[in-house]
Amino acid sequence: LIGVEVLRRVGFGARELHEGGLSLAALRAGEYTVAELKSELGVLVATLHGLGYAPREMREGGVSAGEIKPFGYSAGEMRANSFTASELKEAAFTLHEMRDAGYSASELKQAAFSATQLRKAGFSAAQCRKAEFTEKDMRGAGFSASEMRTGGYSAPKVRLAGYDATEATAAFGLRDLREAGYAARELREAGHA
């Protein structure tokens, strides 16, 4: 008796073997891919899932995260199977689910999440800085001057972002503020003598 793997190697397609009486489970065991079963036989995603194909195999076979999500996979399982944050966003996973799955601020920025959304989801100024959001994005997201400093921003960058002397005073000393270019009048109004 010749095995399915041998028949596959000598050129038999999934359609030929299935029409010849082999079950989908036998084709799966014979190492036919999701792409082959979908394209040659039109096998549905639910059937592929039932055959035991992993999310990674389904992704490689052209199945979207949205098609797989109904089977109860978590964002973490999807991430472990090579799905991107953009793919999960399209599949309606929440930002919180993706954060909890371990996607970085950079990956989430690539998925078109804003600094404001990341801040609300619990990302720090340092994490958003690493994702290369602009200083203005950070200001718009509502990060305080103190959070900006903790996140690695200098006084000149905080000034560039649009923080006034009063806001910056909470995070930086007088020398830093003067070097950042705040005017003497601004600093006096902010409480510096």
URGI-V119560 format. One record per residue. N is the residue number from 1. RES is the residue in three letters. SS is DSSP state (helix for helix, strand for strand, loop for the rest). NEAR is the number of other C-alpha atoms within 10 Angstrom. D_LAST is the distance of its C-alpha to the last C-alpha in Angstrom with 2 decimals. Layout:
N,RES,SS,NEAR,D_LAST  N,RES,SS,NEAR,D_LAST
This chain:
1,LEU,loop,3,94.39  2,ILE,loop,6,91.63  3,GLY,loop,10,88.04  4,VAL,helix,20,85.57  5,GLU,helix,16,83.39  6,VAL,helix,11,86.41  7,LEU,helix,14,87.21  8,ARG,helix,16,83.62  9,ARG,helix,10,83.71  10,VAL,loop,9,86.93  11,GLY,loop,9,85.49  12,PHE,loop,13,86.22  13,GLY,loop,17,83.58  14,ALA,helix,26,82.35  15,ARG,helix,17,84.32  16,GLU,helix,13,87.61  17,LEU,helix,17,87.28  18,HIS,helix,16,86.17  19,GLU,helix,10,89.05  20,GLY,loop,9,91.27  21,GLY,loop,10,90.46  22,LEU,loop,14,87.46  23,SER,loop,13,84.89  24,LEU,helix,19,81.20  25,ALA,helix,14,80.63  26,ALA,helix,17,83.00  27,LEU,helix,22,81.17  28,ARG,helix,19,77.88  29,ALA,helix,14,79.54  30,GLY,loop,17,80.82  31,GLU,loop,13,77.26  32,TYR,loop,18,77.21  33,THR,loop,19,73.64  34,VAL,helix,24,71.93  35,ALA,helix,18,72.01  36,GLU,helix,17,75.75  37,LEU,helix,21,76.54  38,LYS,helix,17,74.42  39,SER,helix,13,75.77  40,GLU,helix,14,79.38  41,LEU,helix,16,79.94  42,GLY,loop,11,77.16  43,VAL,loop,15,76.25  44,LEU,loop,14,73.66  45,VAL,helix,18,70.35  46,ALA,helix,12,71.45  47,THR,helix,11,74.55  48,LEU,helix,22,72.59  49,HIS,helix,15,70.35  50,GLY,helix,11,73.53  51,LEU,loop,15,74.92  52,GLY,loop,11,72.01  53,TYR,loop,16,70.06  54,ALA,loop,15,66.51  55,PRO,helix,24,63.57  56,ARG,helix,17,63.04  57,GLU,helix,17,66.68  58,MET,helix,21,66.38  59,ARG,helix,20,63.25  60,GLU,helix,16,65.10  61,GLY,loop,16,67.97  62,GLY,loop,12,65.94  63,VAL,loop,19,65.22  64,SER,loop,18,61.82  65,ALA,helix,24,59.37  66,GLY,helix,15,60.13  67,GLU,helix,14,63.81  68,ILE,helix,19,63.21  69,LYS,helix,17,60.62  70,PRO,loop,10,63.30  71,PHE,loop,12,64.80  72,GLY,loop,8,61.86  73,TYR,loop,13,60.03  74,SER,loop,14,56.41  75,ALA,helix,27,53.58  76,GLY,helix,16,53.58  77,GLU,helix,14,57.29  78,MET,helix,23,56.87  79,ARG,helix,20,54.11  80,ALA,helix,14,56.36  81,ASN,loop,16,59.03  82,SER,loop,14,57.00  83,PHE,loop,19,55.90  84,THR,loop,19,52.64  85,ALA,helix,27,49.80  86,SER,helix,18,50.90  87,GLU,helix,17,54.41  88,LEU,helix,22,53.26  89,LYS,helix,19,51.08  90,GLU,helix,13,54.20  91,ALA,loop,16,56.13  92,ALA,loop,12,53.70  93,PHE,loop,18,52.19  94,THR,loop,14,48.80  95,LEU,helix,20,45.52  96,HIS,helix,16,45.27  97,GLU,helix,15,48.77  98,MET,helix,23,47.91  99,ARG,helix,20,44.71  100,ASP,helix,13,46.76  101,ALA,loop,17,49.40  102,GLY,loop,14,46.96  103,TYR,loop,18,46.22  104,SER,loop,19,42.99  105,ALA,helix,25,40.22  106,SER,helix,18,41.61  107,GLU,helix,17,45.09  108,LEU,helix,23,43.92  109,LYS,helix,19,41.95  110,GLN,helix,14,45.24  111,ALA,loop,16,46.86  112,ALA,loop,13,44.54  113,PHE,loop,17,42.27  114,SER,loop,19,38.74  115,ALA,helix,30,35.44  116,THR,helix,17,35.13  117,GLN,helix,16,38.55  118,LEU,helix,22,37.85  119,ARG,helix,18,34.63  120,LYS,helix,14,36.64  121,ALA,loop,16,39.33  122,GLY,loop,11,37.00  123,PHE,loop,16,36.10  124,SER,loop,19,32.74  125,ALA,helix,26,30.29  126,ALA,helix,17,31.67  127,GLN,helix,19,35.19  128,CYS,helix,26,34.42  129,ARG,helix,20,32.69  130,LYS,helix,14,35.85  131,ALA,loop,17,37.83  132,GLU,loop,15,35.97  133,PHE,loop,17,34.51  134,THR,loop,14,32.06  135,GLU,helix,20,28.34  136,LYS,helix,16,29.02  137,ASP,helix,17,31.80  138,MET,helix,24,29.53  139,ARG,helix,19,26.96  140,GLY,helix,14,29.96  141,ALA,helix,17,31.31  142,GLY,loop,15,28.35  143,PHE,loop,19,26.87  144,SER,loop,18,23.27  145,ALA,helix,28,20.68  146,SER,helix,18,21.14  147,GLU,helix,16,24.89  148,MET,helix,25,24.57  149,ARG,helix,20,22.80  150,THR,helix,14,25.46  151,GLY,loop,17,28.01  152,GLY,loop,15,27.14  153,TYR,loop,17,25.03  154,SER,loop,18,22.37  155,ALA,helix,26,18.99  156,PRO,helix,17,20.74  157,LYS,helix,17,23.55  158,VAL,helix,27,21.40  159,ARG,helix,19,19.84  160,LEU,helix,15,23.44  161,ALA,loop,18,24.56  162,GLY,loop,15,22.46  163,TYR,loop,18,19.71  164,ASP,loop,16,16.69  165,ALA,helix,27,13.10  166,THR,helix,16,13.06  167,GLU,helix,16,16.33  168,ALA,helix,26,15.52  169,THR,helix,20,12.47  170,ALA,loop,13,15.25  171,ALA,loop,19,17.06  172,PHE,loop,18,15.08  173,GLY,loop,12,12.47  174,LEU,helix,15,9.74  175,ARG,helix,9,12.52  176,ASP,helix,16,15.02  177,LEU,helix,23,13.18  178,ARG,helix,17,12.69  179,GLU,helix,11,16.33  180,ALA,loop,16,17.41  181,GLY,loop,13,16.59  182,TYR,loop,18,13.84  183,ALA,loop,13,12.63  184,ALA,helix,14,9.28  185,ARG,helix,11,9.95  186,GLU,helix,15,10.86  187,LEU,helix,19,7.88  188,ARG,helix,12,5.70  189,GLU,helix,12,8.93  190,ALA,loop,16,9.08  191,GLY,loop,10,6.44  192,HIS,loop,14,3.78  193,ALA,loop,9,0.00
